[in-house]
Amino acid sequence: MANKKLTAGQRVIASAKEALAFAKGETKAGVAHVPEEIDTARIRRKIHMSQSHFAAYMGVSVRTIQEWEQGRVVPSGAARAFLTVIDREPDAVRSWILPPATAARHDVSPRRRKNGMRYSQPSVQ
């Protein structure tokens, strides 16, 4: 049986499971590379989301996003890890978390219509 290539979403899920096992001490495989400081506002702007949309995306309150962006509170290790994944693989995370119609509105990669023409992405308020 040939090995099948995993989709981006499957890789994100597998990585999240590995990270959870590592965090729980269930495995010693792998090394965690979570930055001490993370620019939440830059990451949010990179994926073209308002604070309220980003808060819903992260599963936290708008106030928490504001606190992170203003530097009054530092995201927890798990939140920093998730922010790092969003920063590095925004399309994979978007396709994994958001329903398809919503994910398409937040797409930042260049897309083409069936006729090959590019079209601009709608901005998210």
C-alpha positions, -999 to 999 in steps of 0.1 A, spaced: 0 0 0 15 33 -11 18 62 14 -7 89 8 3 125 11 -14 143 39 -34 175 32 -24 207 49 -53 203 73 -43 168 82 -8 179 88 -20 206 111 -42 182 130 -13 157 133 11 184 145 -14 196 170 -18 161 184 20 157 186 23 190 203 -4 181 229 13 148 236 47 166 240 31 192 263 15 165 284 49 148 287 36 117 269 64 118 244 100 132 242 100 133 204 103 167 189 114 200 203 91 229 210 101 261 192 76 287 207 89 322 206 89 342 239 75 373 223 49 373 195 34 401 176 -3 393 178 -14 424 159 10 417 130 -4 381 127 -40 394 129 -33 420 102 -15 394 81 -47 373 78 -69 404 73 -91 400 104 -106 425 128 -100 420 165 -135 405 169 -131 381 141 -96 371 153 -109 366 189 -136 342 176 -110 325 154 -87 320 185 -115 312 209 -108 340 232 -125 373 241 -119 406 221 -105 420 254 -79 392 255 -68 401 219 -66 438 229 -45 429 260 -21 409 239 -18 435 212 -12 463 237 14 442 256 -4 442 289 -8 405 289 14 378 272 -3 350 255 0 316 272 24 290 259 -5 272 241 -18 305 226 17 315 215 21 281 198 -12 285 180 -3 321 170 30 307 156 11 281 136 -13 307 123 17 330 113 35 302 95 6 283 79 -24 307 78 -42 289 49 -39 255 65 -52 267 98 -80 287 81 -91 256 61 -91 235 92 -110 258 116 -133 279 95 -163 266 74 -155 267 37 -176 298 29 -160 317 58 -125 304 49 -129 317 13 -136 353 26 -104 352 47 -82 338 19 -50 358 15 -35 337 -13 -39 348 -49 -67 329 -65 -78 324 -100 -112 320 -116 -118 290 -138 -109 312 -168 -74 318 -153 -81 355 -144 -71 367 -109 -96 384 -87 -92 404 -56 -100 391 -22 -128 408 -3 -117 427 28 -129 415 62 -141 442 85 
